[in-house]
Amino acid sequence: MSTLATLWSQIVNKLGRPRTALILAVLLAAVLGTVNGLDFPLSVPYQRRVTGQAYLDFCSYCSAGAVQSQVEALGVEGRLLQALLLCTIDIVIPTLTCLFGIAALAALTRRWRARGSSIGWLLALPVAGMLLDFAENMSIVGLLIRYPAPSPVLAGLEGLLSGLKNTAYALVVVSVVVLLAVNAVLRPRTVEVQQ
């Protein structure tokens, strides 16, 4: 087994405990609730109140023109807030989301992975979401640096990456919900068989 595969296996085994997944879920919910629900600099409500616009992260599958228009509409203060978000909260949330996704999916697929099932590929979803999130952030950095010059390629890329990121994160949530249901159905049967 390669060093990278061994490291990945160790990370999955450390994170893949129900208690770890639950702690990370509570922490992620607290961070997302705070950022999306409270009004403070770098929060979504603050950005909307100050600029009338959402952060660029919310522009899933938007066209290059729509993204470029939003960059303009943010104004000077909004673009500054967007830049500050990228180097603070937009590092914490993707990282925490990835850790939670790996922990939850590892805990919920443990029984099948132990039998050699290929269901472990689901563990790649949260990593893909995080990588897409960071790539999206880099496209936003490029747009902010190039402003006021238009950058249709970067703007189009931002809309695409934002959409792909949200799709990957949605697939993680759907996978967790489905696996919770499957595990709930199988658990009683497993107990009955053992008796």
Legacy VTK file of the C-alpha trace (Angstrom):
# vtk DataFile Version 3.0
C-alpha trace
ASCII
DATASET POLYDATA
POINTS 195 float
0.000 0.000 0.000
1.408 3.400 -0.930
2.197 6.042 1.657
-0.671 8.228 0.434
-3.162 5.349 0.621
-1.925 4.493 4.123
-2.282 8.110 5.236
-5.798 8.282 3.736
-6.752 5.064 5.516
-5.486 6.446 8.832
-7.438 9.698 8.375
-10.618 7.788 7.507
-10.209 5.483 10.511
-9.594 8.409 12.891
-12.496 10.484 11.586
-14.881 7.617 10.844
-16.388 7.308 14.284
-20.025 8.236 14.939
-19.054 10.478 17.856
-16.497 12.371 15.734
-19.059 12.801 12.950
-21.623 14.110 15.448
-19.163 16.605 16.977
-18.171 17.840 13.508
-21.853 18.103 12.488
-22.637 20.269 15.526
-19.555 22.431 14.920
-20.380 22.842 11.215
-24.014 23.704 11.995
-22.847 26.299 14.536
-20.429 27.925 12.068
-22.948 27.920 9.191
-25.705 29.189 11.502
-23.490 31.997 12.750
-22.265 33.073 9.302
-25.702 32.873 7.684
-27.866 33.986 10.606
-26.036 36.678 12.571
-25.252 40.178 11.360
-21.523 40.866 11.784
-18.716 41.801 9.393
-18.085 38.815 7.067
-21.560 37.359 7.638
-24.068 36.890 4.840
-26.678 39.215 6.452
-24.029 41.937 6.888
-22.953 41.646 3.244
-26.584 41.855 2.080
-27.309 44.828 4.377
-24.220 46.786 3.347
-24.197 46.003 -0.387
-27.603 44.572 -1.240
-25.715 41.621 -2.739
-24.833 38.078 -1.690
-21.297 36.768 -1.686
-20.124 35.450 -5.045
-20.066 31.921 -3.563
-23.847 31.809 -3.968
-23.810 32.274 -7.754
-24.220 28.600 -8.747
-24.010 27.994 -12.482
-24.345 31.733 -13.128
-23.285 33.057 -16.505
-20.082 35.051 -16.903
-22.176 38.188 -17.404
-24.151 37.613 -14.208
-20.977 37.051 -12.178
-19.266 40.115 -13.656
-22.374 42.216 -12.916
-22.385 41.003 -9.316
-18.691 41.874 -8.887
-19.526 45.400 -10.054
-22.670 45.615 -7.887
-20.744 44.660 -4.739
-19.089 48.069 -4.750
-15.779 48.850 -3.088
-16.854 47.758 0.401
-18.491 44.561 -0.862
-15.409 43.561 -2.830
-13.280 44.180 0.261
-15.652 42.040 2.357
-15.502 39.316 -0.309
-11.686 39.371 -0.173
-11.693 39.179 3.641
-14.164 36.292 3.541
-11.877 34.346 1.196
-8.963 34.362 3.631
-11.005 33.625 6.758
-14.428 31.991 6.789
-14.040 30.571 3.272
-11.132 28.480 4.498
-12.846 27.314 7.693
-16.182 26.278 6.146
-14.843 24.119 3.269
-12.328 22.429 5.565
-14.910 21.746 8.268
-17.453 20.578 5.667
-14.917 18.161 4.208
-13.964 16.771 7.624
-17.623 16.289 8.553
-18.385 14.621 5.209
-15.501 12.197 5.526
-16.365 11.432 9.160
-20.070 10.868 8.514
-19.600 8.831 5.342
-16.777 6.774 6.878
-18.860 5.984 9.954
-21.935 5.117 7.887
-20.075 2.913 5.364
-17.793 1.136 7.833
-19.662 -2.212 7.674
-19.435 -2.370 3.864
-15.888 -1.097 3.594
-14.777 -3.749 6.133
-16.109 -6.402 3.731
-14.152 -4.945 0.828
-17.036 -3.099 -0.826
-16.199 -0.312 -3.241
-18.653 2.008 -1.459
-15.600 3.833 -0.102
-15.617 5.964 -3.268
-18.287 8.056 -1.518
-15.512 9.379 0.732
-14.148 11.263 -2.282
-17.281 13.452 -2.480
-16.446 15.763 0.458
-12.855 16.075 -0.755
-14.105 16.970 -4.240
-16.458 19.555 -2.710
-13.631 21.156 -0.751
-11.283 21.225 -3.760
-14.010 22.752 -5.938
-14.690 25.305 -3.174
-11.033 26.306 -3.038
-10.861 26.476 -6.854
-13.971 28.671 -6.817
-12.256 30.913 -4.250
-9.216 31.243 -6.522
-11.445 32.306 -9.406
-12.991 34.968 -7.146
-9.517 36.160 -6.133
-8.695 36.505 -9.822
-11.864 38.504 -10.454
-11.127 40.828 -7.532
-7.515 41.359 -8.581
-8.449 42.089 -12.198
-11.305 44.445 -11.288
-12.344 46.815 -12.928
-11.134 44.993 -16.039
-13.726 42.426 -17.106
-12.657 38.808 -17.123
-15.314 36.708 -18.860
-13.300 33.486 -18.580
-12.777 33.844 -14.820
-16.373 34.983 -14.312
-17.712 31.977 -16.236
-15.362 29.684 -14.336
-16.564 31.105 -11.011
-20.202 30.377 -11.871
-19.349 26.842 -12.998
-17.137 26.047 -9.996
-19.717 27.451 -7.591
-22.369 25.207 -9.094
-20.142 22.118 -9.111
-19.122 22.784 -5.500
-22.738 23.052 -4.386
-23.609 19.897 -6.331
-20.766 17.983 -4.632
-21.837 19.212 -1.189
-25.477 18.314 -1.964
-24.378 14.801 -2.962
-22.618 14.460 0.400
-25.803 15.465 2.238
-27.964 13.114 0.154
-25.473 10.262 0.686
-25.453 10.829 4.455
-29.267 10.890 4.614
-29.620 7.740 2.472
-26.947 5.905 4.476
-28.572 6.933 7.758
-31.856 5.458 6.515
-30.203 2.260 5.249
-28.302 1.827 8.514
-31.496 2.419 10.529
-33.292 -0.279 8.543
-30.398 -2.755 8.715
-29.589 -2.237 12.400
-32.787 -3.877 13.757
-32.321 -6.838 11.396
-28.713 -7.248 12.510
-29.804 -7.293 16.156
-32.556 -9.862 15.394
-30.127 -12.145 13.514
-27.615 -12.032 16.380
-30.228 -13.056 19.002
LINES 1 196
195 0 1 2 3 4 5 6 7 8 9 10 11 12 13 14 15 16 17 18 19 20 21 22 23 24 25 26 27 28 29 30 31 32 33 34 35 36 37 38 39 40 41 42 43 44 45 46 47 48 49 50 51 52 53 54 55 56 57 58 59 60 61 62 63 64 65 66 67 68 69 70 71 72 73 74 75 76 77 78 79 80 81 82 83 84 85 86 87 88 89 90 91 92 93 94 95 96 97 98 99 100 101 102 103 104 105 106 107 108 109 110 111 112 113 114 115 116 117 118 119 120 121 122 123 124 125 126 127 128 129 130 131 132 133 134 135 136 137 138 139 140 141 142 143 144 145 146 147 148 149 150 151 152 153 154 155 156 157 158 159 160 161 162 163 164 165 166 167 168 169 170 171 172 173 174 175 176 177 178 179 180 181 182 183 184 185 186 187 188 189 190 191 192 193 194
